[in-house]
Amino acid sequence: MLFYAHFHHPSLSRDDLILTGKKAQRAIKKVQRDLRTKFENGEPFFSKDAIRDVRDQLRQSTETGHKITVRGLNNMPIDFILATGDICPRIVDDSSDDDDNEDDENSENGDVKHILTNPCIRYRTLQALLDYPKPLIDMHSAYCNMQIAHHSVLKNKFTGKILDGSDAIPPSKKFAKRFFEKNLRTWKDGQQCQSLLSILKAKQDYFKNGGVSNIISFGSGTFTANVRSDWKTHSTFQHASLLTLRDFLREVLGDTNDTKILAQDPAYIQRDKDILTEQGITILEDPDGFLELDDRSIVFSCAPTGTNHADCDGSVSAIDAC
Ligand SMILES: C[S@@+](CC[C@H](N)C(=O)[O-])C[C@H]1O[C@@H](n2cnc3c(N)ncnc32)[C@H](O)[C@@H]1O
């Protein structure tokens, strides 16, 4: 679950910014108009400089009180104050219209508490900004397409026991590897792998002419952590497709092939990383994958969420595998 870091606009008091009634409606329309114009004028929505800047600030410190300044699309700064270790303030609920929603299934239960852990970037797509929740909190955050949030762990307030399963021991590496290899074989023998290969073969001249710099997978999921077993199966098949791409390039380009296969998913645990690295896939931490994109990248992303289908500048060929 995600929680907001505390945020405010540095030069204005928060109370000055809260808009209500007709004023708010007019302000929302103005923001929506502005955002659409920017999009239609082809302004990059996520610039690499902006992503790099936020990444560097987050990597300086993740301690509570550390300030991360993000410039919104209107170029105004918003300060996010990290709250690592705090008990939850406001839940980010992407499935609801109301960002102030605190009525998650556990907040009713007085025995449990969410402890904020590592901070992360919460990418807001154009659509997410256009659907900015009402009431409008302030004009500046309405333009902020990279918000800072925290992951959390759910604990019993009195015993300190972790209740969300995040401390469960994952399956052994040997077991996870066997599961991955079994599904890799099933994928290779299947019709979908053949279909992918025939699409790639039809485009082989493009690859031979230096068409591809790297293949970057976003959000292909964990297949070793304690998540639902069908999610793990999806994840193995998605990584298997990535390896098919890699093998195809090896076959077509031979020794000249230096195409890197990169993968970014904050859900990876160490076991995923170990197994994927052994397969020749380089694991990147968020947001480094976005910074590796260029106009010769292939992006591989299945069932992406709003957080991982950022349209970064400098990209991209996409494989739509939904
Ligand atoms: C809806 S799930 C899809 C998982 C998998 N592709 C599937 O089809 O089952 C979205 C995935 O995106 C990942 N994700 C979220 N934020 C991300 C980010 N910034 N970069 C890469 N992956 C991200 C999540 O951890 C999750 O694995």
The ligand as an SDF file (V2000), in Angstrom:
LIG
                    3D

 27 29  0  0  0  0  0  0  0  0999 V2000
   -0.6480   -4.8050  -12.6300 C   0  0  0  0  0  0  0  0  0  0  0  0
    0.9290   -5.4170  -12.1410 S   0  0  0  0  0  0  0  0  0  0  0  0
    1.3210   -6.3580  -13.5660 C   0  0  0  0  0  0  0  0  0  0  0  0
    2.3300   -7.4300  -13.2470 C   0  0  0  0  0  0  0  0  0  0  0  0
    2.6030   -8.3790  -14.4040 C   0  0  0  0  0  0  0  0  0  0  0  0
    3.1280   -7.6750  -15.5580 N   0  0  0  0  0  0  0  0  0  0  0  0
    1.3260   -9.1630  -14.7870 C   0  0  0  0  0  0  0  0  0  0  0  0
    0.9060   -9.0900  -15.9470 O   0  0  0  0  0  0  0  0  0  0  0  0
    0.7930   -9.8720  -13.9140 O   0  0  0  0  0  0  0  0  0  0  0  0
    1.9680   -3.9860  -12.2940 C   0  0  0  0  0  0  0  0  0  0  0  0
    3.4380   -4.2360  -12.0360 C   0  0  0  0  0  0  0  0  0  0  0  0
    4.0980   -2.9860  -12.2000 O   0  0  0  0  0  0  0  0  0  0  0  0
    5.0960   -2.9090  -11.2060 C   0  0  0  0  0  0  0  0  0  0  0  0
    5.5120   -1.4920  -11.0480 N   0  0  0  0  0  0  0  0  0  0  0  0
    4.9560   -0.5210  -10.2820 C   0  0  0  0  0  0  0  0  0  0  0  0
    5.6730    0.6140  -10.3660 N   0  0  0  0  0  0  0  0  0  0  0  0
    6.6970    0.3670  -11.2170 C   0  0  0  0  0  0  0  0  0  0  0  0
    7.7930    1.1260  -11.6980 C   0  0  0  0  0  0  0  0  0  0  0  0
    7.9670    2.3790  -11.3230 N   0  0  0  0  0  0  0  0  0  0  0  0
    8.6590    0.5530  -12.5640 N   0  0  0  0  0  0  0  0  0  0  0  0
    8.4810   -0.7340  -12.9550 C   0  0  0  0  0  0  0  0  0  0  0  0
    7.4770   -1.5290  -12.5220 N   0  0  0  0  0  0  0  0  0  0  0  0
    6.5970   -0.9790  -11.6640 C   0  0  0  0  0  0  0  0  0  0  0  0
    4.4550   -3.5160   -9.9950 C   0  0  0  0  0  0  0  0  0  0  0  0
    5.4070   -3.8860   -9.0010 O   0  0  0  0  0  0  0  0  0  0  0  0
    3.7730   -4.7250  -10.6300 C   0  0  0  0  0  0  0  0  0  0  0  0
    4.6300   -5.8300  -10.6950 O   0  0  0  0  0  0  0  0  0  0  0  0
  1  2  1  0
  2  3  1  0
  2 10  1  0
  3  4  1  0
  4  5  1  0
  5  6  1  0
  5  7  1  0
  7  8  2  0
  7  9  1  0
 10 11  1  0
 11 12  1  0
 11 26  1  0
 12 13  1  0
 13 14  1  0
 13 24  1  0
 14 15  1  0
 14 23  1  0
 15 16  2  0
 16 17  1  0
 17 18  1  0
 17 23  2  0
 18 19  1  0
 18 20  2  0
 20 21  1  0
 21 22  2  0
 22 23  1  0
 24 25  1  0
 24 26  1  0
 26 27  1  0
M  CHG  2   2   1   9  -1
M  END
$$$$
